[in-house]
Amino acid sequence: MRNKIYLIVAMTLTVTLSACTREAITTEAPVQEIKLVDGKYVMPLEIPSFSDFILVETQMGKVAPRIVNLDRVIDDLAQYDVVFVGEAHGHAASHYVQSKVFSGLYGKHKDMALSMEQFERSAQPVVNEYLAGEIGEETLVHDGKAWEHYRSSYRPMVEFARRKGLSVIAAEVPGNMVSCVGEEGPAFLGRLTGEPRKWIARELHTGDGPYKDRYFSFLAKAAGHSVGGKDMTEEEKATKRFRRFSAQVSRDDTMAESIYLHMKANPGRKVMHINGSFHSAALLGTPERLKMLNPDLTMANIHPVMVDDPERPSFEADLVGEGQYLLLIYPTPKRFVKMSNVSAFIKRTKKKIDENRCAY
C-alpha cells in the first residue's frame, strides 16, 4: 500500500497545493508570502491528503515566512555542508520529501553521503555489505535491524545511494546502550570496552541549555513519562531526569560523531542526515553537537509540522526558528480516544522497556 502512496506522490507532486487551482511547480514559480493572524501563520493553500505538503521558508526566523517550491529549497540547501531533514516517522509526505531532497542535493554535489538515525553503528558492516551487493534486502532488514517501515519509508533513499555508489552512515547508538545510559547515566561509558565501546560517542554532552530545557518540557507533557513514584525524594527524581536526558543525548552525540568521523575521513564530502524531528529542531540536539566537533561546518534543517486543519493549514508563529524550512504535512489520526487505551499503551511501553534492560 505504501509503495502505491509513493507512486501517487510522484504523479501528483508536479503541482502546487491550492484550494481552488493547481499551479505547476518550477524553480521560477512565484514565492507566496503568508499572513499572520492571531499568532499563527495561515496558509492560502490547503493540504488535500497525506501525499501533499507545503514548504515554508523561514531561515530560522530571519525572513518573513513564505511558501516556496522544492526546487528552490534544494538550490538553497546545496550550499551547506550538512543538511538535516527531520521527519514525522512513517508519514508518506515527510519521507517523500527526504528522498527528493537527497537526490536533488546529489544533483548539485556528487560527493554526497546519507546519514541515518534508522541504522545503528553496530550495523555498519551489514549496510556496507548491502551497498556492495554482497547481501540482499531481506538480510539487510533482518541483520541490520532496520526499522519496521524501512521498505516504505527509507528504501528509496538507500536504493538511490546504492545505485549511485554513495555511502550510507549507520549513525545511531544501539538501543540497548541507550537503555544502559538511562539506567546508569554517563558513568555507563566507563565500563564499556572492546568493539561495543565504538558504538557510542566518546563523550556525552549533558550540560544545561535550550536543548535540555526543551527535553524536560517534553518529558513533563508526555503521557507515561513520570519521573518516579511518591516515595522518591526530589534528589532521586532529579537523578532520574538527568539519566533520561543522558540517554537522549547518547543518541544525539553518537549521530553527530558518526557524521563528523565520516566527513573527517572524506574531506569535501557533504552529508544529508535524517532523524526524528526532535533531534534537529532549531539546530539543537544532533546539529548542536556536530557543531561542537567541527565549528566550521555549515548546517541547515528542514523541520516537519503536522497541521491541525488541512483545509486551512497554519502554524504557530514561534515555530519559525525551528528550521530554515518548515514542512507542513497532513495530520495523522488521533492515537487514542479512550483513556483505557492510553493505559494499555503505557503498560505495553513499560513492558517493552523492561524487556530492553541494560545487557552490558
ChimeraX attribute file (.defattr): number of C-alpha atoms within 10 A of each C-alpha:
attribute: neighborCount
match mode: 1-to-1
recipient: residues
	/A:1	6
	/A:2	14
	/A:3	12
	/A:4	10
	/A:5	16
	/A:6	19
	/A:7	11
	/A:8	13
	/A:9	19
	/A:10	13
	/A:11	10
	/A:12	13
	/A:13	16
	/A:14	13
	/A:15	15
	/A:16	21
	/A:17	21
	/A:18	16
	/A:19	12
	/A:20	8
	/A:21	9
	/A:22	12
	/A:23	11
	/A:24	12
	/A:25	18
	/A:26	15
	/A:27	15
	/A:28	10
	/A:29	14
	/A:30	11
	/A:31	14
	/A:32	14
	/A:33	16
	/A:34	17
	/A:35	15
	/A:36	16
	/A:37	11
	/A:38	9
	/A:39	11
	/A:40	16
	/A:41	21
	/A:42	17
	/A:43	24
	/A:44	18
	/A:45	21
	/A:46	21
	/A:47	24
	/A:48	15
	/A:49	15
	/A:50	17
	/A:51	22
	/A:52	24
	/A:53	25
	/A:54	25
	/A:55	23
	/A:56	28
	/A:57	26
	/A:58	20
	/A:59	19
	/A:60	20
	/A:61	17
	/A:62	11
	/A:63	11
	/A:64	15
	/A:65	23
	/A:66	17
	/A:67	19
	/A:68	23
	/A:69	22
	/A:70	19
	/A:71	17
	/A:72	17
	/A:73	20
	/A:74	20
	/A:75	15
	/A:76	13
	/A:77	24
	/A:78	19
	/A:79	16
	/A:80	16
	/A:81	18
	/A:82	25
	/A:83	25
	/A:84	27
	/A:85	28
	/A:86	26
	/A:87	24
	/A:88	19
	/A:89	13
	/A:90	16
	/A:91	19
	/A:92	22
	/A:93	26
	/A:94	27
	/A:95	24
	/A:96	23
	/A:97	20
	/A:98	23
	/A:99	19
	/A:100	17
	/A:101	24
	/A:102	25
	/A:103	20
	/A:104	18
	/A:105	24
	/A:106	22
	/A:107	14
	/A:108	14
	/A:109	13
	/A:110	13
	/A:111	17
	/A:112	25
	/A:113	24
	/A:114	22
	/A:115	26
	/A:116	22
	/A:117	21
	/A:118	21
	/A:119	23
	/A:120	24
	/A:121	25
	/A:122	20
	/A:123	20
	/A:124	18
	/A:125	13
	/A:126	22
	/A:127	27
	/A:128	18
	/A:129	14
	/A:130	21
	/A:131	23
	/A:132	12
	/A:133	10
	/A:134	11
	/A:135	14
	/A:136	11
	/A:137	16
	/A:138	12
	/A:139	16
	/A:140	18
	/A:141	19
	/A:142	12
	/A:143	13
	/A:144	22
	/A:145	17
	/A:146	19
	/A:147	14
	/A:148	12
	/A:149	13
	/A:150	15
	/A:151	16
	/A:152	19
	/A:153	24
	/A:154	20
	/A:155	14
	/A:156	20
	/A:157	20
	/A:158	22
	/A:159	15
	/A:160	16
	/A:161	20
	/A:162	17
	/A:163	11
	/A:164	14
	/A:165	14
	/A:166	18
	/A:167	19
	/A:168	24
	/A:169	26
	/A:170	25
	/A:171	32
	/A:172	29
	/A:173	25
	/A:174	20
	/A:175	14
	/A:176	16
	/A:177	25
	/A:178	24
	/A:179	22
	/A:180	21
	/A:181	22
	/A:182	23
	/A:183	18
	/A:184	18
	/A:185	23
	/A:186	20
	/A:187	12
	/A:188	16
	/A:189	18
	/A:190	9
	/A:191	8
	/A:192	15
	/A:193	9
	/A:194	7
	/A:195	8
	/A:196	13
	/A:197	14
	/A:198	14
	/A:199	21
	/A:200	26
	/A:201	21
	/A:202	13
	/A:203	13
	/A:204	20
	/A:205	16
	/A:206	19
	/A:207	11
	/A:208	8
	/A:209	9
	/A:210	12
	/A:211	22
	/A:212	19
	/A:213	11
	/A:214	13
	/A:215	17
	/A:216	16
	/A:217	11
	/A:218	13
	/A:219	17
	/A:220	12
	/A:221	10
	/A:222	10
	/A:223	12
	/A:224	15
	/A:225	12
	/A:226	12
	/A:227	16
	/A:228	14
	/A:229	8
	/A:230	7
	/A:231	8
	/A:232	12
	/A:233	11
	/A:234	11
	/A:235	9
	/A:236	13
	/A:237	16
	/A:238	14
	/A:239	15
	/A:240	19
	/A:241	20
	/A:242	19
	/A:243	22
	/A:244	23
	/A:245	22
	/A:246	25
	/A:247	24
	/A:248	21
	/A:249	27
	/A:250	30
	/A:251	26
	/A:252	29
	/A:253	29
	/A:254	28
	/A:255	31
	/A:256	26
	/A:257	24
	/A:258	24
	/A:259	26
	/A:260	19
	/A:261	11
	/A:262	19
	/A:263	17
	/A:264	12
	/A:265	9
	/A:266	12
	/A:267	9
	/A:268	11
	/A:269	16
	/A:270	25
	/A:271	27
	/A:272	27
	/A:273	27
	/A:274	25
	/A:275	22
	/A:276	17
	/A:277	21
	/A:278	21
	/A:279	24
	/A:280	27
	/A:281	23
	/A:282	23
	/A:283	25
	/A:284	20
	/A:285	26
	/A:286	26
	/A:287	28
	/A:288	19
	/A:289	22
	/A:290	24
	/A:291	17
	/A:292	15
	/A:293	16
	/A:294	13
	/A:295	10
	/A:296	9
	/A:297	15
	/A:298	13
	/A:299	20
	/A:300	25
	/A:301	28
	/A:302	31
	/A:303	30
	/A:304	26
	/A:305	25
	/A:306	20
	/A:307	19
	/A:308	14
	/A:309	13
	/A:310	21
	/A:311	17
	/A:312	14
	/A:313	22
	/A:314	25
	/A:315	20
	/A:316	15
	/A:317	16
	/A:318	11
	/A:319	18
	/A:320	24
	/A:321	18
	/A:322	24
	/A:323	26
	/A:324	24
	/A:325	27
	/A:326	27
	/A:327	22
	/A:328	24
	/A:329	27
	/A:330	26
	/A:331	17
	/A:332	13
	/A:333	6
	/A:334	6
	/A:335	9
	/A:336	10
	/A:337	8
	/A:338	8
	/A:339	9
	/A:340	10
	/A:341	12
	/A:342	15
	/A:343	13
	/A:344	11
	/A:345	16
	/A:346	15
	/A:347	13
	/A:348	12
	/A:349	13
	/A:350	14
	/A:351	11
	/A:352	11
	/A:353	13
	/A:354	11
	/A:355	10
	/A:356	15
	/A:357	16
	/A:358	18
	/A:359	8
	/A:360	10
